[in-house]
Amino acid sequence: MSQNIVQIDSFTDRPFAGNPAAVCLMEKPADPKWMLRVALEMNLSETAFLYPVDNGYHLRWFTPTTEVELCGHATLATAHLLFEDGHVPRDKTIRFQTLSGELTATFDKGWILLDFPAHPPRVIQPPPELVKIFGDSLVSVAALDTSLIAELVSDDAVRSFRPDFAAIAALPKGLLTVTAKSSRPPVDFVSRFFAPGLGIPEDPVTGYAHTVLGPFWMNKLGKSEFLAYQASARGGYIKVKVMGNRVILGGQAVTVMRGELT
């Protein structure tokens, strides 16, 4: 039996930018081993799998090596597919049942708004490993569980950073977010996200990271709404609004490929 699969670029309004994700809209649950093999075959940072349930869809995300509990850009891609192909009218809310609880997506003036849990980090003393990596360009460090956020002196320092993936992989969980206040309005802050511990050297645009960066920069800048830019080679824009224990992430998406798994 064949299965349709769609590749969508998320957090961008043009093809071949933002973060690509594959989406499989299925009729019923599938074997997790099969889903992982499909994700490995697609070789993107995330492949999303969903099927209809009462009052919404059940949604799971896989990297080429593992299942993850939360993924922003693949959720955006999934919502884009459902709205674009008419599975859900654009004036209705999509409800996803996931490992991170219920997530919702709404369509608003060409943007898709995702309602995600907020993940406020705590400021910590800079660990020696990060001091060694960044030297004098390191301003502060925050942590969420064992994932690290490094604030640098400028957005240029973020953009020009040349990662040592072996050093980053040696960090707890092999996860690192690098960020700085933007000097280029209307963007408020920039970031890059590295996850060699998940089989993703550098993720092009990371929704999940902004559920952490939103609360981080709210405390730094004294406001709750931002336009963020993830400064990877592909690049992408994210609207961020912190609302208590939730974060609204806004993004656009473009379908670039449709295929069939045989």
C-alpha positions in Angstrom: 0.0 0.0 0.0 1.4 3.4 -1.0 1.6 6.4 1.3 1.7 10.1 0.2 4.5 12.2 1.7 5.0 16.0 1.3 8.1 18.1 1.8 7.4 21.6 3.2 9.8 24.5 4.0 8.8 26.0 7.3 9.4 29.5 8.8 9.8 31.0 5.3 7.6 32.5 2.6 9.8 31.2 -0.3 11.0 27.8 -1.3 14.5 26.5 -0.5 14.8 28.5 2.7 13.6 28.0 6.3 13.6 24.5 7.6 12.4 21.6 5.5 10.2 18.9 7.0 8.5 15.9 5.6 4.8 15.2 6.5 3.0 11.9 6.2 -0.8 12.2 6.6 -2.0 8.6 7.3 -5.4 7.0 7.8 -4.4 5.1 11.0 -1.4 4.5 13.3 1.8 3.1 11.9 4.6 1.0 13.3 7.2 3.3 15.0 10.1 1.3 13.4 8.6 2.0 10.0 8.3 5.7 10.8 11.9 5.9 11.9 13.0 4.2 8.7 11.0 6.7 6.7 12.6 9.6 8.6 16.0 8.1 7.9 15.2 7.8 4.3 14.0 11.4 4.1 17.2 12.5 5.9 15.6 15.8 7.1 15.9 17.1 10.6 12.2 16.0 11.2 9.5 13.9 9.6 6.0 14.3 11.0 3.4 11.5 11.0 -0.3 12.1 11.8 -3.7 10.5 11.6 -7.2 11.6 12.5 -8.6 11.2 16.0 -11.6 12.6 17.7 -11.4 16.4 17.7 -8.1 16.6 15.8 -5.1 14.6 14.9 -2.5 12.4 16.6 1.0 13.8 15.7 4.5 12.3 16.2 7.9 13.6 15.1 11.1 11.6 14.1 14.6 12.7 13.4 16.7 10.3 11.3 17.8 8.7 14.6 15.1 9.1 17.2 11.6 10.2 18.1 11.3 13.6 19.8 8.8 15.0 22.2 8.3 18.4 20.5 9.1 19.9 17.2 8.0 23.4 16.0 8.9 23.5 12.3 7.4 20.0 11.5 4.2 21.0 13.4 4.1 24.2 11.3 4.6 22.1 8.1 1.8 19.7 9.2 -0.6 22.6 9.9 0.3 24.2 6.5 -0.5 20.9 4.7 -3.9 20.5 6.5 -4.9 24.1 5.7 -3.5 24.2 2.1 -5.1 20.9 1.1 -8.5 21.7 2.7 -8.5 19.0 5.3 -9.2 21.8 7.8 -10.9 25.1 6.9 -8.6 28.1 7.5 -11.2 29.6 10.0 -10.9 26.6 12.2 -8.4 25.6 14.9 -6.3 22.4 14.4 -5.8 20.3 17.5 -2.8 18.0 17.7 -2.5 15.3 20.4 1.3 14.8 21.0 3.9 13.7 23.6 3.9 17.3 24.7 0.1 17.4 25.3 -2.4 19.2 23.1 -1.0 21.7 20.7 -3.1 24.0 18.5 -2.6 25.8 15.1 -4.6 28.7 13.7 -4.4 30.6 10.4 -4.1 34.3 10.7 -3.5 36.6 7.7 -1.0 34.3 5.9 0.7 33.2 9.1 0.2 30.0 11.1 0.2 30.5 14.9 1.2 27.5 17.0 0.3 27.4 20.7 3.2 25.6 22.5 4.3 25.2 26.1 6.8 27.7 27.3 10.2 26.4 28.6 11.8 29.1 30.7 15.6 28.5 31.2 17.5 29.4 34.3 20.7 31.5 34.3 23.8 29.5 35.4 27.5 30.1 35.8 29.2 29.7 32.4 30.6 26.1 32.3 34.3 25.8 31.3 33.3 23.9 28.1 31.4 27.0 26.8 34.1 29.4 28.0 36.6 27.4 25.9 34.3 27.4 22.9 33.4 31.1 22.9 36.0 32.9 24.9 35.4 36.7 25.4 32.3 36.7 23.2 30.3 34.8 25.8 28.0 37.1 27.8 25.8 34.8 29.8 24.6 31.1 29.9 21.2 29.6 30.7 20.1 26.0 30.9 17.0 24.0 30.5 17.4 20.6 32.0 20.8 19.9 30.4 20.3 21.9 27.2 22.5 25.1 27.1 21.8 28.6 25.8 24.8 30.8 25.2 24.3 34.5 24.8 27.0 36.2 22.8 28.1 39.9 22.5 26.5 40.6 19.2 24.4 39.2 16.4 27.5 39.3 14.2 29.2 36.9 16.6 26.2 34.5 16.3 26.2 34.7 12.5 30.0 34.2 12.2 30.3 31.4 14.8 32.1 28.4 13.3 30.9 25.4 15.4 33.2 22.6 16.6 30.6 19.8 16.3 32.7 17.4 18.3 32.9 19.9 21.2 29.2 20.5 21.0 28.4 16.8 20.9 30.4 16.4 24.1 28.0 18.8 25.9 25.1 17.4 27.9 22.6 15.9 25.4 24.7 17.4 22.6 22.4 20.4 22.3 23.4 24.1 22.2 21.5 27.3 21.3 23.6 30.4 20.5 21.8 33.8 20.6 22.3 37.6 20.8 20.2 40.8 20.7 19.7 42.0 17.1 21.2 45.2 15.9 19.0 45.1 12.8 15.4 46.1 13.5 12.6 45.0 13.3 14.3 41.7 14.4 14.7 41.6 18.2 17.1 38.7 18.6 18.9 36.1 16.5 19.9 32.6 17.2 21.4 29.4 15.9 20.7 25.9 17.1 23.0 22.9 17.1 21.9 19.3 18.0 24.6 16.8 17.0 23.3 14.7 20.0 20.1 14.2 18.0 21.8 13.6 14.7 21.3 17.2 13.5 24.6 19.2 13.3 22.8 22.5 12.8 19.1 22.9 12.5 18.0 25.6 10.0 15.1 27.1 12.0 14.0 25.6 15.3 10.5 26.2 16.7 11.2 24.4 20.0 14.3 26.6 20.7 12.0 29.7 20.6 9.8 28.3 23.4 13.0 28.7 25.4 14.3 31.9 23.8 11.0 33.7 24.2 11.1 33.6 28.0 14.9 34.1 28.0 14.6 37.4 26.0 11.5 38.5 27.8 13.5 38.7 31.0 16.4 40.5 29.1 14.4 43.0 27.1 11.3 43.5 29.3 8.7 42.7 26.7 6.8 39.6 25.6 6.4 39.9 21.8 9.3 39.5 19.4 10.3 39.0 15.8 13.2 36.5 15.8 15.6 35.4 13.1 17.5 32.1 13.0 20.7 32.8 11.2 21.5 29.5 9.6 22.6 29.2 6.0 18.9 28.8 5.0 17.5 31.3 7.6 14.0 31.9 8.8 11.7 34.3 10.7 9.6 33.4 13.7 7.1 35.6 15.5 7.2 34.9 19.3 4.7 35.9 21.9 5.1 34.7 25.5 1.8 34.3 27.3 2.3 32.9 30.9 3.2 29.2 30.6 2.6 29.2 26.8 4.4 30.6 23.8 2.7 31.5 20.5 5.0 30.8 17.6 4.1 32.4 14.2 5.5 31.2 10.9 4.9 30.8 7.2 5.5 27.8 5.1 5.8 26.7 1.4 5.2 23.2 -0.1 8.1 22.2 -2.3 7.6 18.5 -3.1 4.9 15.9 -3.2 5.7 12.2 -3.5 4.6 8.7 -2.8 6.2 6.0 -0.6 5.8 2.6 -2.4 
